[in-house]
């Protein structure tokens, strides 16, 4: 092709060497000058302090000697350019991008809002109920014309800090349309409670259980459903033993049916002394965190752990808590036993249905297994919820579903929870008379118990 028409021209000259490997395209005089510059620059090499480098076929730029590496080559100081194709095209074509950071693309980004733990203080009507051992605070949540659920909290907590996360869970908020919840506070455990005098005699656990009679009488409740945690579960169990006709069903979490052992007694006695003399110390807080969550709670939910630590430091009166702990470690055995089938009843036992719950990471698993082995198998269901120590806070959804099925198995209807007019589960055959008598449960026509899990037995129990 003629040179004037943009053909190939050899660098060494001569028309016969058109197809030599050193040929370059030439379309104008400017490209000839650039070619000459490149040839001169490559010939000089590292002997020169500067080199002319072509950039985008336009103006050259100069690289000084300090920009070269040890071998004399120009150092690559420029950022890598983005590839011409997108990440999706590169994936389809099987090509690797120049820089992996250039191809990061966020897809389907959505904001996830956690369940609001919130507070139930504003939802409750606070009442002071007089008893034979002084007034106690009861927080009423819901319509008092509905069947009653009585709750009792654990050590270091009160109704607001113990049950806020659970009853603010969506399915439990819907349960309030069918029940009225009466949150009972142990004496002096509510937020902002005044300090008891030194000569004040704190009620024993049997006396705390007897105070529930005054609560039922004050609100005209003929029967109740009990929901207790830890120390509160033990108090509700004592009340159910003394007054079985007043309790329709029990849901007990981390319940202990025995007296305190030597190790527990020693730790709790030391905690009580520290609370009286020094307030909420780090050792007391560590024990309370272990009591509620088990080991290593920070690895599961750091925000929840910080919330509970803040509650222990600010919301609980340490002297009053010390008295509650003293009463807890002085508790007596429930003196209940499982009677083998076919033999006469010789020992006391809970006569109402019991849902016995614990967490897989809870330090109270053995206590719940022992308690379950002392109950009638046809009256109790044992449930261990995975991935949690404090069931109310870490797995409220699973607990709410188990509690709902348990109550349905006892004949209660949940029209609004199920979204139909026929109820569901074991409560599907319940009569509509449940809404007429607001204190008595209605038995399901099927009479079938809902078995959540197999009942475990301690090794020393034989049936």
VOPAGU-2260 file (C-alpha; in pm, 1 decimal, decimal comma):
REM VOPAGU-2260
SITE   aa  ch    i         X         Y         Z
SITE  UNK   A    0       0,0       0,0       0,0
SITE  UNK   A    1     141,1     341,7     -83,1
SITE  UNK   A    2     284,6     544,4     200,2
SITE  UNK   A    3      62,8     840,5     121,7
SITE  UNK   A    4    -242,4     620,3     176,2
SITE  UNK   A    5    -139,4     526,4     530,8
SITE  UNK   A    6      50,9     206,4     453,7
SITE  UNK   A    7     326,9      39,8     655,3
SITE  UNK   A    8     676,5     185,6     654,4
SITE  UNK   A    9     986,7       8,5     784,3
SITE  UNK   A   10    1192,5     180,2    1049,4
SITE  UNK   A   11    1509,6      88,7     862,3
SITE  UNK   A   12    1385,2     229,3     537,9
SITE  UNK   A   13    1355,6      60,8     205,9
SITE  UNK   A   14    1036,0     -40,2      38,3
SITE  UNK   A   15    1133,7    -409,1      30,8
SITE  UNK   A   16    1113,1    -449,9     407,9
SITE  UNK   A   17     750,3    -354,8     442,4
SITE  UNK   A   18     655,0    -674,6     625,7
SITE  UNK   A   19     939,3    -677,7     877,2
SITE  UNK   A   20     843,7    -729,2    1240,6
SITE  UNK   A   21     959,5    -376,7    1327,2
SITE  UNK   A   22     706,0    -205,7    1106,9
SITE  UNK   A   23     446,3      28,8    1261,1
SITE  UNK   A   24     139,7     195,2    1109,2
SITE  UNK   A   25     182,5     549,8     991,2
SITE  UNK   A   26    -111,8     771,4     915,5
SITE  UNK   A   27      40,6    1117,1     952,7
SITE  UNK   A   28     365,9    1300,9    1012,0
SITE  UNK   A   29     287,5    1326,0    1378,7
SITE  UNK   A   30     302,7     947,2    1419,0
SITE  UNK   A   31     647,7     943,5    1249,0
SITE  UNK   A   32     782,3    1192,3    1502,8
SITE  UNK   A   33     638,5     992,0    1790,6
SITE  UNK   A   34     796,9     676,8    1654,1
SITE  UNK   A   35    1135,0     849,0    1633,2
SITE  UNK   A   36    1101,3     964,0    1994,3
SITE  UNK   A   37    1022,1     614,0    2111,8
SITE  UNK   A   38    1319,8     466,2    1924,4
SITE  UNK   A   39    1555,9     724,7    2069,8
SITE  UNK   A   40    1421,7     674,6    2420,0
SITE  UNK   A   41    1462,4     297,4    2405,8
SITE  UNK   A   42    1816,6     332,6    2267,6
SITE  UNK   A   43    1929,8     559,4    2548,1
SITE  UNK   A   44    1773,5     327,2    2814,2
SITE  UNK   A   45    1897,6     358,1    3169,0
SITE  UNK   A   46    2188,9     581,0    3074,0
SITE  UNK   A   47    1962,9     881,6    3058,8
SITE  UNK   A   48    1812,6    1035,5    3366,7
SITE  UNK   A   49    1487,8    1103,1    3189,8
SITE  UNK   A   50    1277,8     920,4    2930,8
SITE  UNK   A   51    1003,3    1023,6    2701,6
SITE  UNK   A   52     699,7     802,9    2739,7
SITE  UNK   A   53     396,5     813,6    2517,3
SITE  UNK   A   54      65,8     870,6    2695,1
SITE  UNK   A   55    -259,5     804,5    2511,2
SITE  UNK   A   56    -101,0     897,4    2178,8
SITE  UNK   A   57     -89,0    1264,2    2276,4
SITE  UNK   A   58     151,2    1470,3    2490,8
SITE  UNK   A   59     443,7    1279,3    2646,2
SITE  UNK   A   60     524,9    1306,6    3014,8
SITE  UNK   A   61     862,7    1276,8    3190,2
SITE  UNK   A   62     962,0    1021,7    3453,9
SITE  UNK   A   63    1264,4    1122,1    3660,7
SITE  UNK   A   64    1527,6     881,0    3787,6
SITE  UNK   A   65    1383,5     875,6    4138,0
SITE  UNK   A   66    1064,5     731,7    3991,6
SITE  UNK   A   67    1251,1     430,4    3860,4
SITE  UNK   A   68    1307,4     106,5    4048,2
SITE  UNK   A   69    1643,2     -64,7    4105,3
SITE  UNK   A   70    1641,3    -226,5    3761,0
SITE  UNK   A   71    1590,7     107,0    3586,7
SITE  UNK   A   72    1230,3      43,9    3486,7
SITE  UNK   A   73     968,9     303,4    3552,7
SITE  UNK   A   74     779,1     237,3    3872,7
SITE  UNK   A   75     404,6     194,5    3833,6
SITE  UNK   A   76     276,8     471,8    4056,3
SITE  UNK   A   77     -60,1     512,1    3893,4
SITE  UNK   A   78    -381,1     355,1    4029,6
SITE  UNK   A   79    -510,3      69,0    3813,6
SITE  UNK   A   80    -790,9     170,7    3589,6
SITE  UNK   A   81   -1130,6      14,0    3621,2
SITE  UNK   A   82   -1216,2    -255,9    3368,5
SITE  UNK   A   83   -1432,3    -166,8    3077,8
SITE  UNK   A   84   -1686,2    -436,3    3160,4
SITE  UNK   A   85   -1905,6    -471,8    3467,9
SITE  UNK   A   86   -1867,5    -737,0    3734,8
SITE  UNK   A   87   -2157,5    -934,6    3592,3
SITE  UNK   A   88   -2004,5    -932,1    3243,9
SITE  UNK   A   89   -1667,9   -1035,2    3384,2
SITE  UNK   A   90   -1830,0   -1326,0    3560,9
SITE  UNK   A   91   -2010,8   -1435,3    3246,2
SITE  UNK   A   92   -1704,1   -1398,5    3023,3
SITE  UNK   A   93   -1478,1   -1568,8    3273,5
SITE  UNK   A   94   -1235,8   -1278,8    3285,8
SITE  UNK   A   95   -1065,7   -1155,6    3598,9
SITE  UNK   A   96   -1098,1    -787,1    3688,6
SITE  UNK   A   97    -790,1    -570,3    3715,8
SITE  UNK   A   98    -867,9    -480,5    4075,4
SITE  UNK   A   99   -1122,5    -682,1    4274,9
SITE  UNK   A  100   -1215,9    -372,2    4472,1
SITE  UNK   A  101   -1337,1    -206,7    4153,5
SITE  UNK   A  102   -1606,9    -469,7    4102,7
SITE  UNK   A  103   -1774,6    -475,2    4442,6
SITE  UNK   A  104   -2141,5    -416,8    4392,7
SITE  UNK   A  105   -2408,7    -406,1    4666,1
SITE  UNK   A  106   -2729,3    -574,0    4567,5
SITE  UNK   A  107   -3062,6    -588,9    4750,7
SITE  UNK   A  108   -2951,7    -366,1    5037,8
SITE  UNK   A  109   -3230,7    -343,8    5293,9
SITE  UNK   A  110   -3246,2    -199,1    5642,4
SITE  UNK   A  111   -3332,2    -455,6    5907,6
SITE  UNK   A  112   -3478,3    -314,5    6227,8
SITE  UNK   A  113   -3455,4    -541,7    6534,1
SITE  UNK   A  114   -3756,5    -613,7    6748,9
SITE  UNK   A  115   -3808,5    -324,3    6983,4
SITE  UNK   A  116   -3767,6    -438,3    7343,0
SITE  UNK   A  117   -3930,7    -120,2    7462,7
SITE  UNK   A  118   -4095,1     -85,7    7801,5
SITE  UNK   A  119   -4424,4    -194,0    7950,1
SITE  UNK   A  120   -4431,2      70,8    8222,2
SITE  UNK   A  121   -4655,5     301,0    8022,0
SITE  UNK   A  122   -4888,2      11,8    7936,1
SITE  UNK   A  123   -4951,8     -89,2    8296,4
SITE  UNK   A  124   -5176,3      41,9    8570,2
SITE  UNK   A  125   -4978,1      34,9    8895,4
SITE  UNK   A  126   -5165,7     -76,3    9206,6
SITE  UNK   A  127   -5054,0    -107,8    9566,9
SITE  UNK   A  128   -5206,3    -424,0    9713,9
SITE  UNK   A  129   -5212,4    -453,0   10095,7
SITE  UNK   A  130   -5101,7    -787,6   10241,0
SITE  UNK   A  131   -5025,8    -926,9   10584,8
SITE  UNK   A  132   -4654,8    -852,8   10523,4
SITE  UNK   A  133   -4694,1    -501,8   10387,9
SITE  UNK   A  134   -4799,8    -355,0   10055,9
SITE  UNK   A  135   -4669,0    -494,3    9728,2
SITE  UNK   A  136   -4673,7    -336,1    9384,0
SITE  UNK   A  137   -4881,7    -503,5    9112,6
SITE  UNK   A  138   -4873,3    -375,7    8754,5
SITE  UNK   A  139   -5191,9    -454,0    8561,4
SITE  UNK   A  140   -5154,2    -486,8    8185,3
SITE  UNK   A  141   -5464,1    -544,9    7975,5
SITE  UNK   A  142   -5840,0    -571,9    8020,5
SITE  UNK   A  143   -5931,8    -687,5    8371,6
SITE  UNK   A  144   -6244,8    -859,7    8238,8
SITE  UNK   A  145   -6027,0   -1120,4    8064,2
SITE  UNK   A  146   -5869,5   -1431,6    8222,7
SITE  UNK   A  147   -5569,5   -1349,0    8439,6
SITE  UNK   A  148   -5202,7   -1434,0    8399,0
SITE  UNK   A  149   -4993,1   -1367,5    8711,0
SITE  UNK   A  150   -4619,2   -1317,6    8657,7
SITE  UNK   A  151   -4335,1   -1321,4    8909,1
SITE  UNK   A  152   -3979,5   -1206,7    8834,0
SITE  UNK   A  153   -3634,3   -1341,5    8922,3
SITE  UNK   A  154   -3347,0   -1209,6    9136,6
SITE  UNK   A  155   -3217,8    -863,4    9050,5
SITE  UNK   A  156   -3516,6    -781,1    8829,9
SITE  UNK   A  157   -3868,2    -646,5    8854,9
SITE  UNK   A  158   -4178,1    -662,5    8637,0
SITE  UNK   A  159   -4051,2    -395,4    8394,6
SITE  UNK   A  160   -3701,6    -533,6    8339,6
SITE  UNK   A  161   -3797,4    -902,6    8342,1
SITE  UNK   A  162   -4101,8    -914,5    8114,1
SITE  UNK   A  163   -4067,7    -607,1    7889,9
SITE  UNK   A  164   -3897,3    -787,2    7601,6
SITE  UNK   A  165   -4133,9   -1083,8    7616,5
SITE  UNK   A  166   -4466,2    -900,1    7630,6
SITE  UNK   A  167   -4352,3    -649,6    7367,4
SITE  UNK   A  168   -4289,5    -934,1    7124,9
SITE  UNK   A  169   -4553,2    -912,2    6845,5
SITE  UNK   A  170   -4728,2   -1242,3    6916,8
SITE  UNK   A  171   -4736,4   -1170,8    7289,4
SITE  UNK   A  172   -4882,4    -825,9    7232,3
SITE  UNK   A  173   -5165,5   -1000,1    7050,2
SITE  UNK   A  174   -5209,8   -1232,5    7348,7
SITE  UNK   A  175   -5307,7    -932,5    7559,3
SITE  UNK   A  176   -5630,2    -919,6    7359,4
SITE  UNK   A  177   -5726,8   -1248,1    7525,0
SITE  UNK   A  178   -5577,4   -1213,5    7873,4
SITE  UNK   A  179   -5501,9    -961,4    8143,6
SITE  UNK   A  180   -5152,8    -980,0    8292,2
SITE  UNK   A  181   -5088,3    -904,0    8659,1
SITE  UNK   A  182   -4717,3    -843,6    8718,6
SITE  UNK   A  183   -4637,6    -900,5    9086,5
SITE  UNK   A  184   -4325,5    -740,1    9232,1
SITE  UNK   A  185   -4142,8    -879,4    9531,0
SITE  UNK   A  186   -4131,5    -630,6    9820,4
SITE  UNK   A  187   -3881,8    -351,1    9758,2
SITE  UNK   A  188   -3770,8    -469,4    9412,4
SITE  UNK   A  189   -3945,8    -207,8    9199,6
SITE  UNK   A  190   -3747,6      77,8    9048,9
SITE  UNK   A  191   -3700,4     366,4    9290,0
SITE  UNK   A  192   -3809,7     164,3    9593,3
SITE  UNK   A  193   -3705,9     310,3    9930,2
SITE  UNK   A  194   -3449,1     120,6   10134,0
SITE  UNK   A  195   -3590,6    -106,4   10399,6
SITE  UNK   A  196   -3475,9     -35,0   10755,6
SITE  UNK   A  197   -3218,5    -263,9   10912,1
SITE  UNK   A  198   -3475,0    -419,0   11146,9
SITE  UNK   A  199   -3713,2    -505,3   10862,0
SITE  UNK   A  200   -3786,7    -877,4   10841,4
SITE  UNK   A  201   -3815,6    -978,5   10478,3
SITE  UNK   A  202   -4089,2   -1237,8   10405,7
SITE  UNK   A  203   -3987,9   -1598,4   10351,1
SITE  UNK   A  204   -4068,9   -1766,2   10022,1
SITE  UNK   A  205   -4372,9   -1934,4   10173,9
SITE  UNK   A  206   -4493,5   -1594,3   10295,7
SITE  UNK   A  207   -4426,9   -1439,6    9953,3
SITE  UNK   A  208   -4639,0   -1716,2    9801,5
SITE  UNK   A  209   -4921,5   -1649,6   10047,3
SITE  UNK   A  210   -4924,9   -1283,8    9939,3
SITE  UNK   A  211   -5067,3   -1395,9    9604,7
SITE  UNK   A  212   -5395,3   -1476,8    9780,9
SITE  UNK   A  213   -5432,9   -1108,1    9858,9
SITE  UNK   A  214   -5361,3   -1024,1    9495,5
SITE  UNK   A  215   -5631,2   -1261,4    9368,7
SITE  UNK   A  216   -5877,9   -1129,8    9623,3
SITE  UNK   A  217   -5795,2    -767,1    9542,2
SITE  UNK   A  218   -5868,2    -815,9    9170,5
SITE  UNK   A  219   -6155,4   -1064,3    9219,3
SITE  UNK   A  220   -5975,5   -1345,7    9039,5
SITE  UNK   A  221   -6110,5   -1694,0    9102,3
SITE  UNK   A  222   -5826,2   -1867,3    8922,5
SITE  UNK   A  223   -5507,7   -1770,4    8744,3
SITE  UNK   A  224   -5235,8   -1885,5    8506,9
SITE  UNK   A  225   -4887,6   -1855,0    8655,5
SITE  UNK   A  226   -4578,7   -1740,6    8463,0
SITE  UNK   A  227   -4262,8   -1728,8    8675,0
SITE  UNK   A  228   -3887,8   -1713,4    8623,8
SITE  UNK   A  229   -3623,9   -1846,8    8864,4
SITE  UNK   A  230   -3709,8   -1731,2    9214,5
SITE  UNK   A  231   -4053,1   -1621,2    9092,7
SITE  UNK   A  232   -4116,6   -1969,1    8952,5
SITE  UNK   A  233   -4042,4   -2121,4    9292,6
SITE  UNK   A  234   -4287,1   -1879,2    9458,7
SITE  UNK   A  235   -4564,1   -1965,5    9210,2
SITE  UNK   A  236   -4502,6   -2338,1    9259,2
SITE  UNK   A  237   -4539,3   -2295,8    9637,0
SITE  UNK   A  238   -4865,5   -2109,7    9589,3
SITE  UNK   A  239   -4993,7   -2378,9    9353,3
SITE  UNK   A  240   -4912,8   -2649,1    9609,9
SITE  UNK   A  241   -5095,1   -2464,3    9884,8
SITE  UNK   A  242   -5392,6   -2353,9    9672,1
SITE  UNK   A  243   -5433,9   -2590,1    9375,3
SITE  UNK   A  244   -5791,5   -2472,3    9315,9
SITE  UNK   A  245   -5664,9   -2118,6    9245,9
SITE  UNK   A  246   -5422,7   -2213,2    8968,2
SITE  UNK   A  247   -5535,7   -2333,8    8626,9
SITE  UNK   A  248   -5190,8   -2384,7    8473,1
SITE  UNK   A  249   -4825,7   -2300,6    8536,1
SITE  UNK   A  250   -4546,4   -2196,0    8300,0
SITE  UNK   A  251   -4224,4   -2207,2    8502,8
SITE  UNK   A  252   -3882,8   -2108,5    8365,1
SITE  UNK   A  253   -3561,7   -2227,7    8537,5
SITE  UNK   A  254   -3755,0   -2344,8    8841,8
SITE  UNK   A  255   -3571,2   -2508,8    9132,0
SITE  UNK   A  256   -3769,8   -2741,0    9359,3
SITE  UNK   A  257   -3494,3   -2813,1    9611,2
SITE  UNK   A  258   -3324,2   -2616,6    9886,0
SITE  UNK   A  259   -3007,3   -2423,5    9811,6
SITE  UNK   A  260   -2687,4   -2626,8    9792,7
SITE  UNK   A  261   -2366,9   -2537,7    9974,2
SITE  UNK   A  262   -2200,7   -2374,9    9672,9
SITE  UNK   A  263   -2505,8   -2166,0    9588,5
SITE  UNK   A  264   -2551,5   -2075,2    9953,8
SITE  UNK   A  265   -2189,9   -1957,4    9983,5
SITE  UNK   A  266   -2193,3   -1746,0    9668,0
SITE  UNK   A  267   -2527,9   -1586,7    9745,4
SITE  UNK   A  268   -2432,6   -1516,7   10105,5
SITE  UNK   A  269   -2121,3   -1334,0    9986,9
SITE  UNK   A  270   -2331,2   -1139,9    9734,2
SITE  UNK   A  271   -2577,0   -1040,4   10004,3
SITE  UNK   A  272   -2300,2    -906,0   10229,0
SITE  UNK   A  273   -2142,9    -708,2    9944,1
SITE  UNK   A  274   -2477,8    -555,7    9850,4
SITE  UNK   A  275   -2539,6    -440,9   10206,8
SITE  UNK   A  276   -2193,8    -290,0   10261,4
SITE  UNK   A  277   -2058,0    -191,9    9917,6
SITE  UNK   A  278   -2358,4    -186,3    9687,9
SITE  UNK   A  279   -2354,6    -342,7    9341,0
SITE  UNK   A  280   -1995,9    -466,7    9308,4
SITE  UNK   A  281   -1843,5    -630,2    9002,8
SITE  UNK   A  282   -1847,1    -975,0    9164,8
SITE  UNK   A  283   -2218,8    -945,5    9243,2
SITE  UNK   A  284   -2292,1    -831,1    8889,4
SITE  UNK   A  285   -2091,7   -1119,0    8741,5
SITE  UNK   A  286   -2287,9   -1368,2    8949,5
SITE  UNK   A  287   -2621,4   -1215,8    8848,6
SITE  UNK   A  288   -2520,9   -1226,2    8481,8
SITE  UNK   A  289   -2427,1   -1592,7    8518,8
SITE  UNK   A  290   -2751,3   -1662,8    8703,8
SITE  UNK   A  291   -2959,5   -1519,7    8418,7
SITE  UNK   A  292   -2756,0   -1586,8    8102,9
SITE  UNK   A  293   -2508,9   -1862,5    8180,4
SITE  UNK   A  294   -2150,9   -1843,4    8054,8
SITE  UNK   A  295   -2014,9   -1599,5    7794,7
SITE  UNK   A  296   -2333,5   -1400,2    7729,0
SITE  UNK   A  297   -2135,1   -1126,4    7549,2
SITE  UNK   A  298   -2073,9   -1364,9    7261,0
SITE  UNK   A  299   -2448,0   -1395,6    7197,6
SITE  UNK   A  300   -2598,9   -1052,0    7254,4
SITE  UNK   A  301   -2370,7    -774,2    7372,6
SITE  UNK   A  302   -2643,7    -507,0    7367,8
SITE  UNK   A  303   -2871,0    -715,2    7589,9
SITE  UNK   A  304   -2587,2    -780,1    7832,2
SITE  UNK   A  305   -2511,8    -408,2    7859,8
SITE  UNK   A  306   -2881,4    -338,8    7916,5
SITE  UNK   A  307   -2899,2    -583,9    8205,2
SITE  UNK   A  308   -2578,6    -456,5    8360,5
SITE  UNK   A  309   -2714,2    -104,5    8347,3
SITE  UNK   A  310   -3035,1    -223,9    8511,7
SITE  UNK   A  311   -2844,5    -391,9    8794,7
SITE  UNK   A  312   -2645,7     -74,8    8859,4
SITE  UNK   A  313   -2924,7     183,6    8840,4
SITE  UNK   A  314   -3269,0      30,4    8884,9
SITE  UNK   A  315   -3238,3    -204,5    9181,6
SITE  UNK   A  316   -3198,4    -104,7    9543,8
SITE  UNK   A  317   -2893,8    -309,8    9660,2
SITE  UNK   A  318   -3002,4    -339,9   10024,3
SITE  UNK   A  319   -3350,5    -459,9    9927,6
SITE  UNK   A  320   -3199,1    -704,0    9677,7
SITE  UNK   A  321   -2973,6    -841,7    9951,9
SITE  UNK   A  322   -3281,8    -916,9   10162,0
SITE  UNK   A  323   -3450,4   -1089,1    9867,0
SITE  UNK   A  324   -3138,4   -1300,4    9808,9
SITE  UNK   A  325   -3127,0   -1395,8   10179,8
SITE  UNK   A  326   -3484,2   -1516,4   10156,5
SITE  UNK   A  327   -3403,6   -1710,0    9837,4
SITE  UNK   A  328   -3108,6   -1904,6    9980,1
SITE  UNK   A  329   -3317,0   -1989,9   10289,5
SITE  UNK   A  330   -3591,8   -2147,7   10082,3
SITE  UNK   A  331   -3710,1   -2492,7   10180,6
SITE  UNK   A  332   -3764,2   -2794,7    9962,4
SITE  UNK   A  333   -4101,4   -2816,1    9790,0
SITE  UNK   A  334   -4139,1   -3173,7    9921,3
SITE  UNK   A  335   -4306,7   -3303,9    9609,6
SITE  UNK   A  336   -4256,3   -3644,8    9453,4
SITE  UNK   A  337   -4376,4   -3842,0    9155,2
SITE  UNK   A  338   -4600,2   -4131,8    9250,8
SITE  UNK   A  339   -4565,3   -4438,7    9026,6
SITE  UNK   A  340   -4877,0   -4529,0    8833,9
SITE  UNK   A  341   -5102,3   -4780,4    9002,5
SITE  UNK   A  342   -4999,4   -4682,7    9355,1
SITE  UNK   A  343   -5187,7   -4453,8    9593,9
SITE  UNK   A  344   -5083,3   -4091,2    9617,4
SITE  UNK   A  345   -4854,0   -4065,1    9916,8
SITE  UNK   A  346   -4668,3   -3737,1    9850,2
SITE  UNK   A  347   -4776,5   -3391,2    9749,2
SITE  UNK   A  348   -4752,9   -3293,5    9384,8
SITE  UNK   A  349   -4874,9   -3024,1    9151,6
SITE  UNK   A  350   -5220,5   -3114,6    9024,7
SITE  UNK   A  351   -5243,5   -2860,8    8746,1
SITE  UNK   A  352   -5067,6   -2876,9    8405,2
SITE  UNK   A  353   -4710,0   -2748,0    8417,7
SITE  UNK   A  354   -4492,1   -2625,0    8131,6
SITE  UNK   A  355   -4134,6   -2660,0    8261,4
SITE  UNK   A  356   -3891,4   -2457,0    8044,8
SITE  UNK   A  357   -3519,1   -2392,0    8042,7
SITE  UNK   A  358   -3255,0   -2271,5    7798,3
SITE  UNK   A  359   -2984,6   -2490,2    7646,7
SITE  UNK   A  360   -2718,0   -2249,7    7779,7
SITE  UNK   A  361   -2881,2   -2190,9    8117,8
SITE  UNK   A  362   -2699,7   -2292,5    8437,7
SITE  UNK   A  363   -3030,3   -2424,3    8577,1
SITE  UNK   A  364   -3088,4   -2719,0    8343,6
SITE  UNK   A  365   -3024,6   -2977,8    8614,2
SITE  UNK   A  366   -3268,9   -2801,6    8847,7
SITE  UNK   A  367   -3545,2   -2818,4    8587,0
SITE  UNK   A  368   -3475,4   -3187,5    8517,4
SITE  UNK   A  369   -3494,9   -3264,8    8889,4
SITE  UNK   A  370   -3816,0   -3065,9    8916,2
SITE  UNK   A  371   -3961,3   -3247,6    8616,5
SITE  UNK   A  372   -3879,6   -3585,3    8771,4
SITE  UNK   A  373   -4089,1   -3496,7    9075,6
SITE  UNK   A  374   -4401,0   -3411,8    8875,2
SITE  UNK   A  375   -4669,7   -3636,6    8733,0
SITE  UNK   A  376   -4574,2   -3718,6    8371,0
SITE  UNK   A  377   -4928,6   -3674,7    8244,3
SITE  UNK   A  378   -4941,4   -3324,0    8391,0
SITE  UNK   A  379   -4609,2   -3178,9    8286,4
SITE  UNK   A  380   -4418,9   -3089,6    7971,2
SITE  UNK   A  381   -4044,7   -3022,5    7977,6
SITE  UNK   A  382   -3890,6   -2800,7    7712,4
SITE  UNK   A  383   -3529,1   -2697,4    7649,9
SITE  UNK   A  384   -3494,2   -2411,1    7402,6
SITE  UNK   A  385   -3173,0   -2402,0    7203,1
SITE  UNK   A  386   -2923,1   -2116,2    7165,5
SITE  UNK   A  387   -3021,4   -1923,2    7476,6
SITE  UNK   A  388   -2969,1   -1893,5    7849,1
SITE  UNK   A  389   -3230,1   -1630,3    7932,4
SITE  UNK   A  390   -3528,7   -1760,7    7739,1
SITE  UNK   A  391   -3751,3   -1456,1    7787,0
SITE  UNK   A  392   -3503,6   -1224,5    7617,0
SITE  UNK   A  393   -3300,3   -1439,1    7378,2
SITE  UNK   A  394   -3577,4   -1656,8    7233,4
SITE  UNK   A  395   -3909,1   -1474,8    7294,0
SITE  UNK   A  396   -4061,1   -1607,0    6971,3
SITE  UNK   A  397   -4010,4   -1973,2    7058,5
SITE  UNK   A  398   -4131,8   -1918,5    7413,6
SITE  UNK   A  399   -4438,8   -1729,8    7294,6
SITE  UNK   A  400   -4530,2   -2010,0    7055,4
SITE  UNK   A  401   -4481,6   -2276,0    7323,5
SITE  UNK   A  402   -4686,1   -2075,9    7573,6
SITE  UNK   A  403   -4966,3   -2023,6    7321,6
SITE  UNK   A  404   -4983,0   -2394,2    7232,6
SITE  UNK   A  405   -4974,5   -2484,4    7600,6
SITE  UNK   A  406   -5272,6   -2261,8    7677,6
SITE  UNK   A  407   -5459,6   -2384,6    7372,2
SITE  UNK   A  408   -5407,4   -2737,3    7496,5
SITE  UNK   A  409   -5581,0   -2634,8    7817,2
SITE  UNK   A  410   -5885,4   -2507,8    7629,2
SITE  UNK   A  411   -5822,6   -2137,1    7581,3
SITE  UNK   A  412   -5917,0   -1980,3    7249,7
SITE  UNK   A  413   -5696,6   -1741,7    7054,7
SITE  UNK   A  414   -5916,2   -1605,3    6778,0
SITE  UNK   A  415   -5708,5   -1295,6    6708,7
SITE  UNK   A  416   -5380,0   -1482,5    6730,7
SITE  UNK   A  417   -5487,8   -1744,2    6477,8
SITE  UNK   A  418   -5673,2   -1508,2    6247,3
SITE  UNK   A  419   -5991,6   -1719,1    6247,1
SITE  UNK   A  420   -6303,7   -1768,2    6452,4
SITE  UNK   A  421   -6252,9   -2130,0    6547,5
SITE  UNK   A  422   -5939,2   -2110,3    6759,2
SITE  UNK   A  423   -5655,4   -2348,4    6690,3
SITE  UNK   A  424   -5443,7   -2626,2    6830,9
SITE  UNK   A  425   -5585,6   -2787,8    7140,2
SITE  UNK   A  426   -5824,4   -2498,6    7192,7
SITE  UNK   A  427   -6011,4   -2556,0    6869,0
SITE  UNK   A  428   -6295,5   -2731,6    7048,5
SITE  UNK   A  429   -6328,0   -2484,6    7333,2
SITE  UNK   A  430   -6667,0   -2341,5    7406,4
SITE  UNK   A  431   -6745,1   -1976,3    7355,2
SITE  UNK   A  432   -6837,3   -1961,5    7720,8
SITE  UNK   A  433   -6476,8   -1872,2    7790,2
SITE  UNK   A  434   -6560,5   -1512,8    7716,7
SITE  UNK   A  435   -6862,5   -1519,3    7949,2
SITE  UNK   A  436   -6679,5   -1629,0    8262,8
SITE  UNK   A  437   -6362,4   -1425,9    8272,0
SITE  UNK   A  438   -6185,3   -1626,9    8540,5
SITE  UNK   A  439   -6244,3   -1993,6    8460,2
SITE  UNK   A  440   -6074,8   -2179,0    8175,7
SITE  UNK   A  441   -6282,7   -2390,3    7940,2
SITE  UNK   A  442   -6167,9   -2746,6    7884,7
SITE  UNK   A  443   -6110,9   -2857,6    7529,3
SITE  UNK   A  444   -6347,6   -3128,1    7408,4
SITE  UNK   A  445   -6060,9   -3330,9    7271,1
SITE  UNK   A  446   -5879,5   -3342,7    7606,2
SITE  UNK   A  447   -5550,0   -3421,0    7429,1
SITE  UNK   A  448   -5233,4   -3282,3    7581,2
SITE  UNK   A  449   -4981,1   -3110,9    7357,6
SITE  UNK   A  450   -4642,4   -3276,4    7407,7
SITE  UNK   A  451   -4367,6   -3029,3    7330,5
SITE  UNK   A  452   -4080,6   -3266,7    7404,5
SITE  UNK   A  453   -4011,0   -3588,9    7584,1
SITE  UNK   A  454   -3997,5   -3560,5    7961,7
SITE  UNK   A  455   -3643,7   -3621,3    8090,8
SITE  UNK   A  456   -3584,5   -3795,0    8419,6
SITE  UNK   A  457   -3289,7   -3772,7    8655,1
SITE  UNK   A  458   -3096,3   -4095,4    8696,2
SITE  UNK   A  459   -3218,8   -4156,3    9050,7
SITE  UNK   A  460   -3587,4   -4148,0    8956,6
SITE  UNK   A  461   -3755,5   -4471,8    8858,7
SITE  UNK   A  462   -4114,5   -4517,7    8752,4
